[in-house]
Amino acid sequence: MSIEKIQQAIDCGQILYGESYLQEASDKIQHFPKTITWHFIGHLQGNKAKQAAELFDVVETVDRIKIAQALDNHAKLLKKELSILVQVNIGREKQKSGIPPEKAESFLRLLAQETNLHILGLMTIPPFSSDPEKSRPYFKELKDLAAALATQHLFKDNDHVELSMGMSGDYAVAIEEGATIVRVGTALFGARI
């Protein structure tokens, strides 16, 4: 998405944006006011944690303790409160990042012990299907998992757990199942060129 298209969306009242690529984000974010919220939604490599901590308000794809610790260390040096979502591989697909659902509780407990990151909620990308209804059971499973983890007081705000799920093809179903954040860049800005 171009700077011009982002500005048009800002002019219409959109204040939250996601970026998958750090270099592209670095080139764009500097052009916009600090009132805009930026989420990193791509796979994060350890050597890029410093840049992610500098640029973003929320990192949605945390699934390894080493990444979380690196983000936390850089946020401390920046004197910045950094928020995260934990990526859950709800479809248990070998080719996708994310922790298995059954390890979510222990991972969130470890994050709370080892970091000062604000754990806002969970993120998932279900198995791809051209039929949005096929995503519904995965969205429901993530919502149920988040609710169970909230009873254990594992989030920053257990009464309002963020659920980042749903993209341009299935966001309506995701919203019906409790999504609080949807990733709809393609619907708003068109396909990447």
C-alpha positions in Angstrom: 0.0 0.0 0.0 1.3 3.4 -1.0 1.7 6.4 1.2 -1.0 8.1 -0.8 -3.5 5.3 -0.2 -2.7 5.2 3.5 -3.2 8.9 3.7 -6.6 8.6 2.0 -7.6 5.9 4.5 -6.4 8.2 7.4 -8.5 11.0 6.0 -11.5 8.6 6.2 -10.7 7.9 9.9 -8.7 4.7 9.7 -6.0 4.7 12.4 -4.6 1.2 12.6 -2.4 -0.3 9.9 -0.5 -3.6 9.6 2.7 -4.2 7.7 4.4 -7.5 6.9 7.8 -6.2 5.7 10.0 -4.2 7.9 11.8 -2.2 5.2 8.6 -1.2 3.6 7.2 -0.2 7.0 10.3 1.8 7.8 9.9 3.8 4.5 6.2 4.5 5.3 5.8 5.0 9.0 8.0 8.1 9.1 5.4 10.0 6.9 2.5 9.7 9.4 1.6 11.2 12.8 2.3 9.3 16.0 -1.5 9.0 16.5 -1.5 6.2 13.9 -1.1 2.7 15.4 1.2 0.2 13.6 1.0 -3.6 13.9 3.7 -5.9 12.6 1.9 -8.9 11.0 4.8 -10.7 9.2 7.1 -13.4 10.4 9.8 -11.9 12.5 13.4 -13.0 12.5 15.6 -12.4 15.5 18.0 -10.0 13.8 15.0 -7.8 13.0 13.6 -7.5 16.5 15.3 -4.2 17.2 13.8 -2.6 14.1 10.4 -4.1 14.9 10.5 -2.7 18.5 11.4 0.7 17.1 8.8 0.9 14.4 5.7 -0.8 15.8 3.2 -0.5 18.6 2.2 -4.1 18.4 3.9 -7.3 17.1 1.2 -9.8 16.2 3.4 -12.8 15.4 5.2 -13.7 18.5 5.6 -17.5 18.8 9.1 -18.0 20.2 10.5 -17.0 23.6 13.8 -15.8 22.0 11.9 -13.3 19.8 9.9 -12.1 22.7 13.0 -11.6 24.9 14.7 -9.7 22.0 11.7 -7.5 21.5 11.5 -6.9 25.3 15.2 -6.0 25.6 15.0 -3.5 22.7 11.7 -2.0 24.1 13.4 -1.4 27.4 16.4 0.3 25.8 13.9 2.5 23.9 11.9 3.2 27.1 8.9 2.0 25.2 6.0 -0.2 26.2 5.6 -2.8 23.5 2.5 -4.9 23.0 2.2 -8.3 21.4 -0.2 -10.9 20.2 0.8 -14.6 20.4 0.5 -16.4 17.1 -1.3 -19.7 17.4 -1.1 -22.3 14.6 -4.7 -23.2 15.1 -4.8 -25.4 12.0 -1.6 -27.2 13.1 -0.1 -26.8 9.7 3.6 -27.7 9.5 4.4 -24.9 7.0 3.0 -22.1 9.2 4.4 -20.3 12.2 2.7 -20.2 15.5 2.6 -22.2 18.7 0.2 -25.2 18.9 -3.0 -24.4 20.8 -2.2 -26.9 23.5 1.1 -25.0 24.3 -0.5 -21.6 24.5 -1.0 -21.5 28.3 2.5 -22.5 29.1 3.9 -20.1 26.5 1.9 -17.2 27.9 3.0 -18.0 31.4 6.7 -18.0 30.2 6.2 -14.7 28.5 4.8 -13.2 31.7 7.8 -14.5 33.7 10.5 -13.6 31.2 9.4 -10.3 29.7 7.5 -7.1 30.3 5.7 -7.2 27.0 2.0 -6.4 27.1 0.2 -9.6 26.0 -3.0 -8.2 24.3 -4.3 -11.5 22.8 -4.0 -14.1 20.1 -3.5 -14.1 16.4 -4.1 -16.9 13.8 -4.1 -17.6 10.1 -6.4 -20.6 9.5 -5.8 -23.1 6.7 -6.5 -21.5 3.3 -9.8 -22.1 1.7 -11.7 -20.2 -0.9 -14.9 -20.9 1.2 -14.9 -18.5 4.2 -17.2 -20.8 6.1 -14.3 -23.4 6.3 -12.4 -20.9 8.5 -15.2 -20.6 11.0 -14.3 -23.6 13.2 -10.7 -22.3 13.5 -11.9 -18.8 14.5 -14.2 -20.4 17.0 -11.4 -22.5 18.4 -9.2 -19.5 18.8 -11.9 -17.5 20.5 -12.6 -20.4 22.9 -8.9 -20.8 23.6 -8.6 -17.0 24.4 -11.6 -17.2 26.7 -10.0 -20.1 28.6 -6.7 -18.4 28.9 -8.4 -15.2 30.1 -9.8 -17.1 33.1 -6.2 -17.8 34.0 -5.4 -14.1 33.9 -2.8 -14.4 31.2 -3.5 -11.2 29.2 -3.0 -7.6 29.9 -6.7 -7.0 30.0 -8.6 -10.3 30.5 -11.9 -8.6 30.0 -10.9 -7.4 26.5 -8.7 -9.9 24.8 -7.7 -9.0 21.2 -8.3 -11.6 18.5 -6.5 -11.0 15.2 -8.1 -13.3 12.8 -9.6 -13.0 9.4 -8.3 -11.5 6.2 -9.9 -10.0 3.1 -11.5 -13.3 2.0 -12.9 -14.4 5.4 -13.1 -11.3 7.6 -16.9 -11.3 7.9 -16.9 -14.8 9.3 -14.0 -13.9 11.6 -16.0 -10.9 13.0 -19.0 -13.1 13.6 -16.7 -15.4 15.6 -15.3 -12.6 17.7 -12.4 -11.0 15.8 -11.4 -7.6 17.2 -8.7 -7.1 14.5 -9.0 -8.1 10.9 -6.2 -8.0 8.3 -8.0 -6.6 5.2 -5.2 -4.8 3.3 -6.1 -6.5 0.0 -9.8 -5.6 0.3 -8.9 -1.9 1.1 -5.8 -1.3 -1.0 -5.7 -4.0 -3.6 -3.4 -7.0 -4.2 0.3 -6.5 -3.8 2.1 -6.0 -7.0 
